[in-house]
Amino acid sequence: MVITAEMAAQALRQVDLPASVLEVQPPGGRTLVNFETNFYTGAEEFERTVRLLGQRVDLRIWPASFEWRFGDGTTSRTSEPGAPYPDLQVTHSYLRKGAVAAAVDTTYEADFRVNGGPWAPVAGTVTIPGVAVGLDVVTATPTLTGYR
């Protein structure tokens, strides 16, 4: 029997795909209102091998897109995982103070090959929800101080 792209998609849904770990800058779980808070995650291509109908099926899997949920009702979708400071790629400014729970969901795409044959695209994608990270959005009051 021939392994189809749809069969490979079913196999992809059975693979333990990792949830992306959200990193937030500034660190420490606090940020300021009207401040460009930076978000990023580490996500890379990887391979898994499964057996379908007695045949070896290799899956080449990569994160294709990221859905950033900032916890205040706003979202953003990118094809990049963001980057740490100073390479700000995914930022968000909160407009109000309060506690939020930000997360990043990762959508994976894949190619497959049967018994070492040529690569072909898997039909469809799989989205893995990220674990929310608590963030306290605070206000700051500037204070003028003198020099001694």
DSSP file with accessible surface (Angstrom, degrees, kcal/mol):
  #  RESIDUE AA STRUCTURE BP1 BP2  ACC     N-H-->O    O-->H-N    N-H-->O    O-->H-N    TCO  KAPPA ALPHA  PHI   PSI    X-CA   Y-CA   Z-CA
    1    1 A M              0   0  176      0, 0.0     2,-0.3     0, 0.0     0, 0.0   0.000 360.0 360.0 360.0 144.1    0.0    0.0    0.0
    2    2 A V        -     0   0  117      1,-0.0     2,-0.5     0, 0.0    51,-0.0  -0.653 360.0-129.3 -86.0 134.9    1.2    3.5   -0.8
    3    3 A I        -     0   0   12     -2,-0.3     2,-0.2    49,-0.1   111,-0.1  -0.732  31.2-156.5 -82.3 123.5    1.7    6.0    2.0
    4    4 A T     >  -     0   0   54     -2,-0.5     4,-2.3     1,-0.1     5,-0.2  -0.533  29.6-108.8 -98.9 167.5   -0.1    9.2    1.1
    5    5 A A  H  > S+     0   0   26      1,-0.2     4,-2.0     2,-0.2   118,-1.2   0.847 121.8  54.1 -61.8 -33.2    0.3   12.8    2.3
    6    6 A E  H  > S+     0   0  125      2,-0.2     4,-2.0     1,-0.2    -1,-0.2   0.889 107.3  49.6 -69.6 -37.7   -2.9   12.5    4.3
    7    7 A M  H  > S+     0   0   50      2,-0.2     4,-2.1     1,-0.2    -2,-0.2   0.904 110.6  50.5 -66.0 -39.2   -1.5    9.4    6.1
    8    8 A A  H  X S+     0   0    0     -4,-2.3     4,-2.6     1,-0.2    -2,-0.2   0.879 107.2  54.9 -65.2 -35.8    1.7   11.3    6.8
    9    9 A A  H  X S+     0   0    4     -4,-2.0     4,-2.0     2,-0.2    -1,-0.2   0.907 106.9  50.0 -63.5 -41.5   -0.5   14.1    8.2
   10   10 A Q  H  X S+     0   0   91     -4,-2.0     4,-0.8     2,-0.2    -2,-0.2   0.919 111.1  49.4 -62.5 -41.0   -2.2   11.7   10.6
   11   11 A A  H >X S+     0   0    7     -4,-2.1     3,-0.9     1,-0.2     4,-0.9   0.907 107.3  55.0 -64.3 -40.0    1.3   10.4   11.7
   12   12 A L  H >< S+     0   0    1     -4,-2.6     3,-0.9     1,-0.3    -1,-0.2   0.900 103.6  55.0 -60.8 -39.0    2.4   14.0   12.2
   13   13 A R  H 3< S+     0   0  128     -4,-2.0    -1,-0.3     1,-0.2    -2,-0.2   0.735 106.6  52.2 -67.2 -19.7   -0.5   14.6   14.6
   14   14 A Q  H << S+     0   0  138     -3,-0.9    -1,-0.2    -4,-0.8    -2,-0.2   0.622  88.7  98.6 -89.6 -15.6    0.6   11.6   16.6
   15   15 A V  S << S-     0   0   19     -3,-0.9     2,-1.6    -4,-0.9    35,-0.0  -0.482  86.4-113.2 -72.8 142.3    4.2   12.9   17.0
   16   16 A D        -     0   0  145     -2,-0.2    -1,-0.1     2,-0.0    -2,-0.1  -0.616  41.0-168.1 -76.7  90.0    5.0   14.6   20.3
   17   17 A L        -     0   0   10     -2,-1.6     2,-0.2    -4,-0.1    91,-0.0  -0.662  20.7-115.9 -83.6 136.4    5.5   18.1   18.9
   18   18 A P        -     0   0   61      0, 0.0     2,-0.3     0, 0.0   110,-0.1  -0.443  16.6-128.8 -76.2 141.8    7.1   20.5   21.4
   19   19 A A        -     0   0   43     -2,-0.2     2,-0.2     1,-0.1   111,-0.1  -0.651  34.5-110.2 -77.7 140.8    5.3   23.6   22.6
   20   20 A S        -     0   0    8    108,-0.3     2,-0.6    84,-0.3   111,-0.5  -0.535  24.4-128.5 -73.6 142.3    7.4   26.7   22.2
   21   21 A V        -     0   0   98     21,-0.4    21,-0.5    -2,-0.2     2,-0.4  -0.828  23.0-133.6 -93.4 121.3    8.7   28.3   25.4
   22   22 A L        -     0   0   11     -2,-0.6     2,-0.4   109,-0.4    19,-0.2  -0.611  17.8-163.7 -79.7 129.9    7.9   32.0   25.5
   23   23 A E  E     -A   40   0A  87     17,-3.0    17,-1.9    -2,-0.4     2,-0.4  -0.929   6.3-163.9-110.7 137.9   10.8   34.4   26.5
   24   24 A V  E     -A   39   0A  20     -2,-0.4    15,-0.2    15,-0.2     5,-0.2  -0.975  12.0-127.2-126.0 136.3    9.9   37.9   27.6
   25   25 A Q  E    S+A   38   0A  49     13,-2.6    13,-3.0    -2,-0.4     6,-0.0  -0.999  93.5  48.8-127.2 127.3   12.2   41.0   27.9
   26   26 A P  S    S-     0   0   43      0, 0.0     3,-0.4     0, 0.0     4,-0.2   0.378  97.4-140.7 -74.5 150.8   12.5   42.7   30.2
   27   27 A P  S    S+     0   0  108      0, 0.0     3,-0.4     0, 0.0    -2,-0.1  -0.190  71.0  66.8 -75.1 172.8   12.9   39.6   32.3
   28   28 A G  S    S-     0   0   78      1,-0.2     3,-0.1    -4,-0.1    -3,-0.1   0.501 112.0 -82.4  96.5   2.2   11.5   39.1   35.8
   29   29 A G  S    S+     0   0   32     -3,-0.4   107,-2.9     1,-0.2     2,-0.4   0.662 100.2 100.5  80.5  14.4    7.8   39.0   35.0
   30   30 A R  E     +d  136   0B 148     -3,-0.4     2,-0.3    -4,-0.2   107,-0.2  -0.989  37.2 163.8-134.7 144.9    7.2   42.8   34.9
   31   31 A T  E     -d  137   0B   4    105,-2.1   107,-2.9    -2,-0.4     2,-0.3  -0.916  32.1-105.9-146.2 173.0    7.0   45.4   32.1
   32   32 A L  E >   -d  138   0B  64     -2,-0.3     3,-1.3   105,-0.2    62,-0.5  -0.754  31.2-103.4-106.0 150.3    5.8   48.9   31.7
   33   33 A V  T 3  S+     0   0   29    105,-2.2    62,-0.2    -2,-0.3   107,-0.1  -0.416 109.6  14.8 -60.8 141.1    2.7   50.4   30.2
   34   34 A N  T 3  S+     0   0  117     60,-3.1     2,-0.4     1,-0.2    -1,-0.3   0.749 100.2 125.2  60.4  29.4    3.6   52.0   26.8
   35   35 A F  S <  S-     0   0   91     -3,-1.3     2,-1.3    59,-0.2    59,-0.5  -0.943  71.1-113.8-118.5 135.2    6.9   50.2   26.7
   36   36 A E  E     - B   0  93A  98     -2,-0.4     2,-0.4    57,-0.1    57,-0.2  -0.572  35.9-161.6 -70.9  97.4    8.0   47.9   23.8
   37   37 A T  E     - B   0  92A   0     55,-2.5    55,-1.8    -2,-1.3     2,-0.4  -0.675  11.6-135.6 -82.0 133.2    8.0   44.5   25.5
   38   38 A N  E     -AB  25  91A   3    -13,-3.0   -13,-2.6    -2,-0.4     2,-0.4  -0.751  20.7-172.1 -97.4 137.3   10.1   42.0   23.5
   39   39 A F  E     +A   24   0A   1     51,-2.9    44,-0.5    -2,-0.4    51,-0.4  -0.973  14.3 149.2-127.4 141.5    8.9   38.4   22.9
   40   40 A Y  E     -AC  23  82A  48    -17,-1.9   -17,-3.0    -2,-0.4     2,-0.3  -0.977  19.8-161.6-160.0 168.0   10.7   35.5   21.3
   41   41 A T        -     0   0    6     40,-2.4     2,-0.6    -2,-0.3   -19,-0.1  -0.966  25.0-116.9-147.6 161.3   11.0   31.7   21.4
   42   42 A G        +     0   0   67    -21,-0.5   -21,-0.4    -2,-0.3     2,-0.4  -0.922  43.5 156.7-103.7 118.2   13.5   29.1   20.3
   43   43 A A        +     0   0   24     -2,-0.6     2,-0.3   -23,-0.1    -2,-0.1  -0.978  10.6 173.5-145.1 130.4   12.2   26.8   17.6
   44   44 A E        -     0   0  162     -2,-0.4     2,-0.1    18,-0.0    17,-0.0  -0.904  36.8 -90.3-134.9 163.6   14.1   24.7   15.1
   45   45 A E        +     0   0  111     -2,-0.3     2,-0.3    17,-0.1    17,-0.2  -0.389  49.0 169.4 -67.9 146.2   13.6   22.1   12.5
   46   46 A F  E     -F   61   0C  38     15,-2.7    15,-3.2    -2,-0.1     2,-0.3  -0.953  24.5-126.7-152.0 168.9   13.9   18.5   13.6
   47   47 A E  E     -F   60   0C  92     -2,-0.3     2,-0.3    13,-0.2    13,-0.2  -0.930  16.9-176.4-124.0 149.2   13.2   15.0   12.3
   48   48 A R  E     -F   59   0C 110     11,-2.0    11,-3.4    -2,-0.3     2,-0.4  -0.974  14.3-145.7-136.5 151.1   11.2   12.0   13.6
   49   49 A T  E     +F   58   0C  74     -2,-0.3     2,-0.3     9,-0.2     9,-0.2  -0.973  21.6 171.9-121.0 132.8   10.8    8.5   12.2
   50   50 A V  E     -F   57   0C  36      7,-2.8     7,-3.0    -2,-0.4     2,-0.5  -0.848  30.1-119.0-129.7 167.5    7.5    6.5   12.5
   51   51 A R  E     +F   56   0C 166     -2,-0.3     2,-0.4     5,-0.2     5,-0.2  -0.955  28.7 178.0-111.6 128.2    6.3    3.2   11.1
   52   52 A L  E >  S-F   55   0C  38      3,-2.4     3,-2.4    -2,-0.5   -49,-0.1  -0.997  72.9 -15.7-130.0 125.1    3.2    3.2    8.9
   53   53 A L  T 3  S-     0   0  101     -2,-0.4    -1,-0.1     1,-0.3     3,-0.1   0.861 128.5 -54.5  51.3  38.7    1.9    0.0    7.3
   54   54 A G  T 3  S+     0   0   57      1,-0.2     2,-0.3     0, 0.0    -1,-0.3   0.560 115.9 114.7  76.0   8.7    5.2   -1.7    8.1
   55   55 A Q  E <  S-F   52   0C  48     -3,-2.4    -3,-2.4     2,-0.0     2,-0.5  -0.847  71.1-113.2-114.8 150.0    7.2    1.0    6.3
   56   56 A R  E     -F   51   0C 110     -2,-0.3    59,-3.3    -5,-0.2     2,-0.5  -0.671  32.6-171.3 -80.6 124.9    9.7    3.5    7.7
   57   57 A V  E     -FG  50 114C   0     -7,-3.0    -7,-2.8    -2,-0.5     2,-0.4  -0.978   6.7-157.7-121.5 117.5    8.4    7.1    7.3
   58   58 A D  E     -FG  49 113C   2     55,-2.4    55,-1.7    -2,-0.5     2,-0.5  -0.802   5.8-158.1 -92.5 136.0   10.7   10.0    8.1
   59   59 A L  E     -FG  48 112C   0    -11,-3.4   -11,-2.0    -2,-0.4     2,-0.7  -0.968   6.7-161.2-115.6 124.3    9.2   13.3    9.0
   60   60 A R  E     -FG  47 111C  60     51,-2.6    51,-2.1    -2,-0.5     2,-0.4  -0.937  24.1-172.0-103.1 112.4   11.2   16.6    8.6
   61   61 A I  E     +FG  46 110C   0    -15,-3.2   -15,-2.7    -2,-0.7    49,-0.2  -0.871  12.2 169.7-117.4 138.4    9.3   19.0   10.8
   62   62 A W  E     - G   0 109C  61     47,-2.4    47,-2.2    -2,-0.4     2,-0.6  -0.990  41.1-103.5-144.9 152.4    9.7   22.8   11.2
   63   63 A P  E     + G   0 108C  21      0, 0.0    45,-0.3     0, 0.0     3,-0.1  -0.657  35.9 178.9 -74.6 119.4    7.9   25.7   12.8
   64   64 A A  E     +     0   0C  24     43,-3.0     2,-0.3    -2,-0.6    44,-0.2   0.774  60.9   0.9 -93.9 -31.7    6.1   27.5   10.0
   65   65 A S  E     - G   0 107C  21     42,-1.5    42,-2.7     2,-0.0     2,-0.4  -0.988  57.0-142.2-156.2 162.4    4.4   30.3   12.0
   66   66 A F  E     -HG  78 106C   2     12,-2.9    12,-2.3    -2,-0.3     2,-0.7  -0.995   5.6-154.6-131.2 130.9    3.9   31.7   15.4
   67   67 A E  E     -HG  77 105C  36     38,-2.7    38,-2.6    -2,-0.4     2,-0.6  -0.927  16.4-155.4-106.6 109.0    0.7   33.1   16.9
   68   68 A W  E     -HG  76 104C   1      8,-3.5     8,-1.7    -2,-0.7     2,-0.6  -0.762   7.1-167.8 -88.4 119.8    1.6   35.5   19.7
   69   69 A R  E     -HG  75 103C  86     34,-3.2    34,-2.7    -2,-0.6     6,-0.2  -0.943   1.7-168.8-109.3 112.4   -1.1   36.0   22.3
   70   70 A F        -     0   0    7      4,-2.1    32,-0.2    -2,-0.6     5,-0.1   0.540  36.6-118.7 -85.2  -7.2   -0.2   39.0   24.4
   71   71 A G  S    S+     0   0   39      3,-0.4    30,-0.2    29,-0.1    31,-0.1   0.400  97.8  84.3  90.2  -4.8   -2.8   38.5   27.1
   72   72 A D  S    S-     0   0   62      2,-0.3     3,-0.1    28,-0.1    23,-0.1   0.126 117.3 -87.2-113.5  18.0   -4.6   41.7   26.6
   73   73 A G  S    S+     0   0   77      1,-0.3     2,-0.3     0, 0.0    -4,-0.0   0.346  97.0 111.0  95.2  -6.9   -6.8   40.5   23.8
   74   74 A T        -     0   0   58      2,-0.0    -4,-2.1     0, 0.0    -3,-0.4  -0.764  41.7-178.1-102.9 151.1   -4.4   41.3   21.0
   75   75 A T  E     -H   69   0C  81     -2,-0.3     2,-0.3    -6,-0.2    -6,-0.2  -0.908  10.4-163.0-137.8 166.8   -2.5   38.8   18.9
   76   76 A S  E     -H   68   0C  49     -8,-1.7    -8,-3.5    -2,-0.3     2,-0.4  -0.984   9.4-147.8-150.8 143.7    0.1   38.8   16.1
   77   77 A R  E     +H   67   0C 138     -2,-0.3     2,-0.3   -10,-0.2   -10,-0.2  -0.962  23.7 166.9-116.6 132.8    1.2   36.1   13.6
   78   78 A T  E     -H   66   0C  35    -12,-2.3   -12,-2.9    -2,-0.4    -2,-0.0  -0.918  40.3-140.0-135.4 164.3    4.7   35.9   12.3
   79   79 A S  S    S+     0   0   80     -2,-0.3   -12,-0.1   -14,-0.2    -1,-0.1   0.459  87.5  73.7 -98.2  -4.9    6.8   33.4   10.4
   80   80 A E  S    S-     0   0  107    -14,-0.1   -14,-0.1     9,-0.1    -2,-0.1  -0.819  79.6-132.2-109.5 150.9    9.8   34.2   12.6
   81   81 A P        -     0   0   32      0, 0.0   -40,-2.4     0, 0.0     9,-0.1   0.333  50.0-118.4 -82.9  10.4   10.4   33.1   16.3
   82   82 A G  B     -C   40   0A   9    -42,-0.2   -42,-0.2     7,-0.1   -41,-0.1  -0.253  28.6-115.4  78.2-176.2   11.4   36.6   17.3
   83   83 A A        -     0   0   12    -44,-0.5     6,-0.5     4,-0.1     7,-0.3  -0.989  19.5 -99.7-158.3 151.9   14.8   37.4   18.8
   84   84 A P    >   -     0   0   60      0, 0.0     3,-1.7     0, 0.0   -45,-0.1  -0.285  68.3 -40.5 -70.6 161.5   16.4   38.6   22.0
   85   85 A Y  T 3  S+     0   0  168      1,-0.3   -47,-0.0   -47,-0.1     0, 0.0  -0.295 123.8  29.2 -53.4 137.5   17.5   42.2   22.5
   86   86 A P  T 3  S+     0   0   88      0, 0.0     2,-1.8     0, 0.0    -1,-0.3  -0.980 113.2  65.8 -95.1   1.8   18.8   44.1   20.6
   87   87 A D  S <  S-     0   0  105     -3,-1.7     2,-0.7    -5,-0.0    -4,-0.1  -0.535  71.9-172.1 -85.5  75.5   17.2   42.4   17.6
   88   88 A L        +     0   0   83     -2,-1.8     3,-0.1     1,-0.2   -48,-0.1  -0.569  24.6 148.3 -75.0 109.7   13.6   43.3   18.4
   89   89 A Q        +     0   0  106     -2,-0.7     2,-0.5    -6,-0.5    -1,-0.2   0.703  68.3  36.3-111.2 -33.9   11.4   41.4   15.9
   90   90 A V  S    S+     0   0    7    -51,-0.4   -51,-2.9    -7,-0.3     2,-0.3  -0.938  74.7 155.6-126.6 106.7    8.2   40.7   18.0
   91   91 A T  E     -B   38   0A  49     -2,-0.5     2,-0.3   -53,-0.2   -53,-0.2  -0.900  19.2-169.0-128.6 160.4    7.2   43.5   20.4
   92   92 A H  E     -B   37   0A  27    -55,-1.8   -55,-2.5    -2,-0.3     2,-0.6  -0.984  12.9-147.5-149.1 137.5    4.0   44.7   22.0
   93   93 A S  E     -B   36   0A  31     -2,-0.3     2,-0.3   -57,-0.2   -57,-0.1  -0.936  17.7-143.1-106.0 121.0    3.1   47.8   24.0
   94   94 A Y        -     0   0    2     -2,-0.6   -60,-3.1   -59,-0.5   -59,-0.2  -0.641   6.1-160.5 -81.7 138.2    0.5   47.3   26.7
   95   95 A L  S    S+     0   0  120     -2,-0.3     2,-0.3   -62,-0.2    -1,-0.1   0.624  70.9  38.5 -95.0 -15.8   -1.9   50.2   27.1
   96   96 A R  S    S-     0   0  198      2,-0.0    -1,-0.1    43,-0.0     2,-0.1  -0.974  80.8-113.2-135.9 152.2   -3.1   49.5   30.6
   97   97 A K        +     0   0  149     -2,-0.3     2,-0.2   -64,-0.1    41,-0.2  -0.367  63.0  88.1 -78.5 159.9   -1.6   48.2   33.8
   98   98 A G  E    S-E  137   0B  31     39,-2.7    39,-3.0    -2,-0.1     2,-0.4  -0.749  77.1 -53.9 139.8 175.2   -2.6   44.8   35.2
   99   99 A A  E     +E  136   0B  91     -2,-0.2     2,-0.3    37,-0.2    37,-0.2  -0.693  52.2 176.1 -87.6 134.8   -1.8   41.1   35.1
  100  100 A V  E     -E  135   0B  25     35,-2.8    35,-2.7    -2,-0.4     2,-0.5  -0.909  25.8-140.6-131.4 162.4   -1.7   39.4   31.7
  101  101 A A  E     -E  134   0B  53     -2,-0.3     2,-0.2    33,-0.2    33,-0.2  -0.937  23.4-167.8-126.5 105.4   -0.8   35.9   30.5
  102  102 A A  E     +E  133   0B   1     31,-2.3    31,-3.5    -2,-0.5     2,-0.3  -0.639  11.5 167.4 -93.8 152.1    1.1   35.9   27.3
  103  103 A A  E     -G   69   0C   1    -34,-2.7   -34,-3.2    -2,-0.2     2,-0.4  -0.976  26.8-137.6-154.8 164.0    1.8   32.8   25.2
  104  104 A V  E     -G   68   0C   1    -84,-0.3     2,-0.4    -2,-0.3   -84,-0.3  -0.996  12.8-155.7-131.1 126.2    3.0   31.7   21.7
  105  105 A D  E     -G   67   0C  25    -38,-2.6   -38,-2.7    -2,-0.4     2,-0.5  -0.855  13.4-147.0 -98.1 138.5    1.3   29.0   19.7
  106  106 A T  E     -GI  66 128C   0     22,-2.4    22,-3.2    -2,-0.4     2,-0.6  -0.913   4.4-156.2-112.7 128.3    3.5   27.2   17.1
  107  107 A T  E     -GI  65 127C   9    -42,-2.7   -43,-3.0    -2,-0.5   -42,-1.5  -0.916  16.1-156.0-103.4 123.0    2.2   25.9   13.8
  108  108 A Y  E     -GI  63 126C   6     18,-3.5    18,-1.9    -2,-0.6     2,-0.3  -0.782  11.5-172.2-101.6 143.2    4.3   23.1   12.3
  109  109 A E  E     -G   62   0C  83    -47,-2.2   -47,-2.4    -2,-0.4     2,-0.3  -0.828  13.8-171.5-119.0 165.1    4.6   22.0    8.7
  110  110 A A  E     -G   61   0C   3     14,-0.4    12,-2.8    -2,-0.3     2,-0.3  -0.991  22.3-144.3-154.9 158.8    6.4   18.9    7.5
  111  111 A D  E     -GJ  60 121C  34    -51,-2.1   -51,-2.6    -2,-0.3     2,-0.3  -0.852  24.0-159.2-113.6 158.7    7.8   16.9    4.7
  112  112 A F  E     -GJ  59 120C  16      8,-3.2     8,-2.2    -2,-0.3     2,-0.3  -0.954  10.6-169.5-137.4 157.1    7.8   13.1    4.6
  113  113 A R  E     -G   58   0C  68    -55,-1.7   -55,-2.4    -2,-0.3     2,-0.5  -0.989  18.1-135.0-142.8 148.9    9.6   10.3    2.8
  114  114 A V  E >  S-G   57   0C  35      4,-0.4     3,-1.8    -2,-0.3   -57,-0.2  -0.903  80.9 -17.9-109.3 124.2    9.0    6.6    2.8
  115  115 A N  T 3  S-     0   0   94    -59,-3.3    -1,-0.2    -2,-0.5   -58,-0.1   0.842 127.8 -51.2  52.3  40.5   11.9    4.1    3.1
  116  116 A G  T 3  S+     0   0   47    -60,-0.2    -1,-0.3    -3,-0.2     3,-0.1   0.587 105.2 136.2  78.0  11.1   14.5    6.8    2.3
  117  117 A G    <   -     0   0   29     -3,-1.8    -1,-0.1     1,-0.2    -2,-0.1   0.138  62.4 -49.2 -75.5-164.1   12.8    7.9   -0.9
  118  118 A P        -     0   0  119      0, 0.0    -4,-0.4     0, 0.0    -1,-0.2  -0.346  61.4-106.1 -71.3 152.2   12.2   11.4   -2.1
  119  119 A W        +     0   0   69     -6,-0.1    -6,-0.2    -3,-0.1   -60,-0.1  -0.499  38.8 178.8 -76.6 144.5   10.7   14.1    0.2
  120  120 A A  E     -J  112   0C  37     -8,-2.2    -8,-3.2    -2,-0.2     2,-0.1  -0.975  34.1 -94.3-141.5 152.6    7.1   15.2   -0.3
  121  121 A P  E     -J  111   0C  92      0, 0.0     2,-0.3     0, 0.0   -10,-0.3  -0.436  33.7-124.9 -71.6 141.4    4.9   17.7    1.6
  122  122 A V        -     0   0   11    -12,-2.8     2,-0.5    -2,-0.1   -12,-0.3  -0.612  33.0-108.3 -76.3 142.0    2.7   16.5    4.4
  123  123 A A  S    S-     0   0   35   -118,-1.2    -1,-0.1    -2,-0.3     2,-0.0  -0.622  78.8 -13.0 -75.7 120.1   -0.9   17.5    3.9
  124  124 A G  S    S-     0   0   54     -2,-0.5   -14,-0.4   -14,-0.0     2,-0.3  -0.233  76.7 -91.7  89.0-175.8   -1.9   20.2    6.4
  125  125 A T        -     0   0   70    -16,-0.1     2,-0.4    -2,-0.0   -16,-0.2  -0.842  18.3-135.7-133.8 169.2   -0.3   21.6    9.6
  126  126 A V  E     -I  108   0C  22    -18,-1.9   -18,-3.5    -2,-0.3     2,-0.5  -0.999  14.2-154.4-131.6 129.6   -0.4   21.0   13.3
  127  127 A T  E     -I  107   0C  71     -2,-0.4   -20,-0.3   -20,-0.3   -22,-0.0  -0.908   4.2-163.1-107.3 129.2   -0.7   23.9   15.9
  128  128 A I  E     -I  106   0C  37    -22,-3.2   -22,-2.4    -2,-0.5  -108,-0.3  -0.945  19.7-130.8-110.4 119.2    0.6   23.3   19.4
  129  129 A P        -     0   0   86      0, 0.0   -24,-0.2     0, 0.0     2,-0.2  -0.442  22.4-128.8 -69.7 142.8   -0.6   25.9   22.0
  130  130 A G        -     0   0   11     -2,-0.1     2,-0.4  -111,-0.1  -109,-0.1  -0.507  22.9-101.9 -87.8 160.1    2.1   27.4   24.2
  131  131 A V        -     0   0  114   -111,-0.5  -109,-0.4    -2,-0.2   -27,-0.2  -0.646  43.6-112.3 -81.1 132.5    2.1   27.6   27.9
  132  132 A A        -     0   0   56     -2,-0.4     2,-0.5   -29,-0.1   -29,-0.2  -0.374  23.4-149.8 -68.9 142.7    1.1   31.0   29.2
  133  133 A V  E     - E   0 102B  51    -31,-3.5   -31,-2.3    -2,-0.1     2,-0.2  -0.970  17.9-126.0-113.7 125.0    3.7   33.2   31.0
  134  134 A G  E     - E   0 101B  55     -2,-0.5     2,-0.4   -33,-0.2   -33,-0.2  -0.464  29.9-178.1 -72.2 138.8    2.4   35.6   33.6
  135  135 A L  E     - E   0 100B   7    -35,-2.7   -35,-2.8    -2,-0.2     2,-0.7  -0.994  19.5-147.4-141.7 129.3    3.4   39.2   33.2
  136  136 A D  E     -dE  30  99B  71   -107,-2.9  -105,-2.1    -2,-0.4     2,-0.6  -0.887  13.3-155.2 -99.2 115.9    2.6   42.1   35.5
  137  137 A V  E     +dE  31  98B   1    -39,-3.0   -39,-2.7    -2,-0.7     2,-0.3  -0.833  22.8 177.9 -93.8 120.3    2.2   45.4   33.5
  138  138 A V  E     -d   32   0B  24   -107,-2.9  -105,-2.2    -2,-0.6     2,-0.3  -0.794  25.7-124.8-122.3 162.4    2.9   48.4   35.7
  139  139 A T        -     0   0   84     -2,-0.3     2,-0.4  -107,-0.2  -105,-0.0  -0.731  20.8-151.9-101.4 157.2    3.1   52.1   35.4
  140  140 A A        -     0   0   71     -2,-0.3  -108,-0.0  -107,-0.1     0, 0.0  -0.976   3.7-149.1-129.5 143.7    6.1   54.2   36.4
  141  141 A T        -     0   0  118     -2,-0.4     2,-0.1     2,-0.0    -2,-0.0  -0.962  21.9-128.7-112.1 120.9    6.3   57.8   37.6
  142  142 A P        -     0   0  124      0, 0.0     2,-0.4     0, 0.0    -2,-0.0  -0.435  22.9-160.5 -68.9 141.3    9.4   59.7   36.7
  143  143 A T        -     0   0  115     -2,-0.1     2,-0.5     2,-0.0    -2,-0.0  -0.991  11.5-137.7-126.8 126.9   11.1   61.4   39.6
  144  144 A L        -     0   0  175     -2,-0.4     2,-0.3     0, 0.0     0, 0.0  -0.700  27.8-177.5 -83.8 127.2   13.5   64.3   39.2
  145  145 A T        -     0   0  109     -2,-0.5     2,-0.2     0, 0.0    -2,-0.0  -0.904  18.6-126.1-124.4 156.5   16.5   64.0   41.5
  146  146 A G        -     0   0   69     -2,-0.3     2,-0.3     1,-0.0     0, 0.0  -0.493  21.6-114.9 -97.3 167.0   19.4   66.2   42.1
  147  147 A Y              0   0  234     -2,-0.2    -1,-0.0     0, 0.0     0, 0.0  -0.737 360.0 360.0 -97.6 149.9   23.1   65.5   41.9
  148  148 A R              0   0  292     -2,-0.3     0, 0.0     0, 0.0     0, 0.0  -0.866 360.0 360.0-116.9 360.0   25.5   65.6   44.9
